[in-house]
Amino acid sequence: MDQNAIGKISIDFSLARHLAEMSGPFRIAKMTPLNCSIAIALTCVSAPALARPPQVVAAAGRWAALRGAVHCEAASLALLPASPMRSQGRASLSFDRRRHGQFAASLSRATRAGSSVMLTIGDTPFLLVARGPLAWSRGPAQEQAIVAALRGGGAMRIEARAANGSRFIDRYSTEGSPTAIDAAAACATALPAGP
């Protein structure tokens, strides 16, 4: 293995470790009957099991596959790092026995109430559901289309209006996303059966 490849691997795993540190066991973005039952199940699981940080399953490019206590995810950090004015943006696709690629993003800023949040991958736009600094996909059909668009590559960005009315864009690289998606989906098949 040449030195450039070794450097690339260490960069990938360094990013993956950072993604794992930013993950938490409670990544439920909206309360649906399914998420409510997951939340109830989480209260029955021992606290030490939930306190463990996610395990890095695979890392490629700017994406990593992470295994948590109750789900696996393919995740990436926004290209622009955090600053005093903005948080670090984070996008992920969650997989478990029931979800197959639910998209969620922690935006760099809280959104203005009632404003639209648009995810664009390549030339394909996706209107997301949003509340505060969180945004997520609208359902299984949209999730499948997002996964397909990520596999196709191209630029990825999330655009919205901040609470103060200014427009902001969180940009992401799609490099490595197919590998992370495949690893997270495979990881989910090995998760214990839920309630």
C-alpha positions in Angstrom: 0.0 0.0 0.0 1.5 3.4 -1.0 1.9 6.3 1.4 -1.0 8.3 -0.2 -3.4 5.4 0.4 -2.3 5.2 4.0 -2.8 8.9 4.5 -6.3 8.7 2.9 -7.3 5.8 5.2 -6.2 7.7 8.3 -8.1 10.8 7.1 -11.2 8.6 6.6 -11.0 7.1 10.0 -10.3 10.4 11.7 -13.5 11.8 10.1 -15.3 8.6 11.1 -14.3 8.9 14.7 -15.5 12.6 14.7 -18.8 11.5 13.2 -19.1 8.8 15.9 -18.4 11.3 18.6 -21.2 13.6 17.3 -23.7 10.7 17.1 -26.0 10.0 20.0 -28.3 7.1 20.8 -31.3 9.3 20.6 -31.3 10.4 16.9 -35.1 10.3 16.5 -36.0 13.5 14.6 -39.8 13.3 14.7 -42.4 11.4 16.8 -44.4 8.9 14.8 -46.0 5.8 16.2 -42.9 3.8 15.2 -40.5 6.3 16.8 -42.7 6.5 19.9 -42.4 2.7 20.3 -38.6 2.9 19.7 -38.4 5.6 22.4 -40.3 3.4 24.8 -38.1 0.4 24.0 -35.0 2.6 24.5 -36.1 3.4 28.1 -36.1 -0.4 28.8 -32.5 -0.9 27.5 -29.7 -0.5 30.1 -28.1 2.9 30.2 -24.6 1.6 29.8 -25.5 0.0 26.5 -26.9 3.3 25.2 -24.0 5.3 26.5 -21.4 3.6 24.3 -20.3 5.7 21.3 -21.2 4.3 17.9 -18.7 1.9 16.4 -17.1 2.8 13.0 -18.0 0.0 10.6 -16.5 1.5 7.5 -15.2 4.8 6.2 -14.7 6.1 2.7 -14.1 9.6 1.4 -16.1 12.0 3.6 -18.6 9.4 4.7 -18.6 6.7 7.4 -20.9 3.8 8.4 -21.6 3.7 12.1 -23.2 1.1 14.3 -25.1 2.3 17.3 -27.0 0.4 20.0 -30.3 0.4 18.0 -29.5 1.4 14.5 -26.7 1.8 11.9 -26.2 4.9 9.8 -24.2 6.3 6.9 -23.1 9.8 8.0 -21.1 12.8 6.8 -20.1 16.2 8.2 -20.6 19.4 6.2 -17.6 20.7 4.4 -17.6 24.0 6.3 -16.5 23.3 9.9 -18.2 24.8 13.0 -17.5 28.4 14.0 -18.7 30.7 16.7 -21.6 31.6 14.4 -22.6 28.2 13.2 -22.7 24.5 14.4 -21.1 21.7 12.4 -23.7 20.4 9.9 -24.2 16.6 9.8 -26.2 14.5 7.4 -27.1 10.8 7.8 -29.1 7.9 6.5 -30.4 5.6 9.3 -31.0 1.9 8.9 -32.5 -0.6 11.3 -34.9 -3.6 10.9 -37.7 -1.2 9.8 -36.1 1.9 8.3 -34.0 1.6 5.2 -32.3 4.9 4.7 -34.2 7.6 6.6 -32.4 10.9 5.8 -31.8 13.3 8.7 -29.7 16.4 9.0 -28.5 18.5 11.8 -28.2 21.9 10.1 -25.5 24.5 10.9 -28.2 26.9 12.0 -31.8 26.8 13.2 -34.3 27.4 10.5 -36.9 30.1 10.3 -40.3 28.8 11.4 -42.4 27.8 8.3 -39.4 28.1 5.8 -38.6 25.4 3.3 -35.5 23.3 3.6 -34.2 21.9 0.3 -31.7 19.1 -0.1 -30.2 19.0 -3.6 -28.0 16.1 -4.8 -26.6 16.6 -8.2 -29.5 18.2 -10.0 -32.2 16.5 -8.0 -34.0 18.6 -5.3 -35.8 17.1 -2.3 -38.1 19.2 0.0 -37.4 18.1 3.6 -39.4 18.4 6.8 -37.8 20.8 9.3 -38.0 22.0 12.8 -35.3 24.2 14.3 -31.9 23.0 13.3 -33.2 19.5 12.3 -34.4 18.4 8.9 -35.5 14.9 7.7 -37.0 13.0 4.8 -40.7 12.8 4.2 -41.1 9.1 3.8 -39.9 5.8 2.3 -40.3 6.9 -1.4 -38.3 10.0 -0.9 -35.7 8.1 1.1 -35.2 5.6 -1.7 -34.8 8.5 -4.2 -32.2 10.2 -1.9 -30.2 7.0 -1.6 -30.3 6.6 -5.4 -29.1 10.2 -5.9 -26.3 9.7 -3.5 -25.2 6.6 -5.4 -25.1 8.8 -8.5 -22.7 11.3 -7.0 -22.5 15.0 -7.7 -22.6 17.9 -5.3 -24.8 17.8 -2.2 -26.2 20.8 -0.4 -28.9 21.7 2.0 -30.4 25.2 1.7 -32.7 27.0 4.1 -33.5 30.3 5.8 -32.0 31.0 9.2 -34.1 32.3 12.1 -32.9 35.8 11.3 -34.1 35.5 7.7 -30.6 35.1 6.0 -30.2 32.2 3.6 -27.6 29.6 4.4 -26.2 26.5 2.6 -24.6 23.4 4.2 -22.4 21.7 1.5 -21.4 18.1 1.6 -19.2 15.8 -0.4 -20.8 12.6 -1.8 -17.4 10.9 -2.1 -17.6 7.6 -0.3 -21.4 7.7 0.3 -22.2 4.5 -1.7 -19.7 2.5 0.4 -21.0 3.9 3.7 -24.6 3.3 2.6 -23.9 -0.3 1.7 -22.0 -0.9 5.0 -24.8 0.7 7.1 -27.5 -1.3 5.4 -25.5 -4.5 5.9 -24.8 -3.6 9.5 -28.6 -3.2 10.1 -29.3 -6.7 9.1 -27.1 -7.9 12.0 -28.9 -5.8 14.6 -30.9 -7.6 17.2 -34.6 -7.9 16.4 -36.6 -5.1 18.0 -39.7 -5.2 20.1 
